[in-house]
Amino acid sequence: MARPLRIGITCYPTIGGSGVVATELGKLMAERGHEIHFITHGLPFRAGTFRRNMYYHEVEVTDYHVFRYPPYELFLASKMYQAARMQKLDLLHVHYAVPHALSAFLAKEMAGDRLKVVTTLHGTDITILGQDASLKEIIRLGIRKSDAVTAVSRSLIRETRELLDIREPIDLVYNFVDERVYYPRENSQLRKEFAAPEEKLLIHISNFRPVKRTCDLADIFARVNRRVHARLLLVGEGPELPNLQAKFDGMGLADRVIFFGKQEDVAEIVSAADLMLLPSEKESFGLAALEAMACGVPTVGSLTGGLPEVVEHGVTGFLAPVGDTETMAEYALRLLTDDVLRAEFGRACVRRAREHFDSRRIADQYERIYYRVLGIGESAALSVCE
Ligand code: GMT
């Protein structure tokens, strides 16, 4: 390592893939000897307890009486600037463009060009917000003023270029899981708590927003249940959850569904399942599919965004067009009714997770980008840009 860095990380600290990736990356970088300063409005989900080299600076928003909408992005920018000065930060790594890249830009304007900004695009910041004409230009500004921009899939890079007309280089850095946590576990005991021996276990993990198409999830599960006895594990919280619950009640399937709510240790639960379902409308990467894959659990999901870069169709899972619940249910049944095929997919899953989404490799890529923007060492010349 050239020299340990002082890195500020900003993300949404609540449940969601981008926050999980940012937090896990922070932990990995802290283990490598870098000093990590989370600058967020709450302690990031999965940050855990005290760790060496990890610090937390809370963004507090003052509700002054003239503010109809307290300007969170300005409080964040000020906190970034203060942390940069007090902790002598080398760079800010912000996850999710809106408003984090803009706040980082303001912090850099105050701190001077010595402070570098790396922005990681995660998906809906581009694929949903980037379509909003009133936000397009400001998102472009945040991206164009960053010293480096990364995206979590090739598909997201393509969409960023198309939607926002970005010509600057964008580094492709896939998401990762920590293989010390995500690996196939012998979970027969836990499994027994959820299902009878002859029953199959399906799982879905998300933030239950409309983009996850949870109605399709219910439809796929109902179709599967007509042919095999199955149960569905639901992990996460979100606005669609009450509707989904009502839908299962209406279908007479409520007793076959187990709602877990938010869970820290997803690896333990996912390892007990036979199959992950992810029928999303959009999915720039699909971290839940990777978490399952690393535990040897194949995914059946939709052919959308970056999901085909994660799930290899016919090898580590199956993908069908968005909304095609009939085909997704058929694929699920193919795997659930053939133990040999499922075991073969399971082995391929673990292999693929280790070969393509290994945490060390991804942390190396980010580290190279950090040194590159700072102009330190050989990495100044290296690039993984698309
Ligand atoms: O909607 C979500 O899944 C949450 C969202 C987020 O920003 O936390 O997830 C996005 O980033 C994840 C981490 O990079 C990706 O795995 C998800 O695919 C992406 N979600 C969408 O594109 C809908």
Boltz pocket constraint, residues with backbone or C-beta under 6 A from the ligand:
constraints:
  - pocket:
      binder: B
      contacts: [[A, 15], [A, 16], [A, 17], [A, 18], [A, 19], [A, 21], [A, 96], [A, 121], [A, 122], [A, 123], [A, 124], [A, 152], [A, 175], [A, 207], [A, 209], [A, 211], [A, 282], [A, 283], [A, 284], [A, 285], [A, 286], [A, 287], [A, 288], [A, 305]]
      max_distance: 6.0
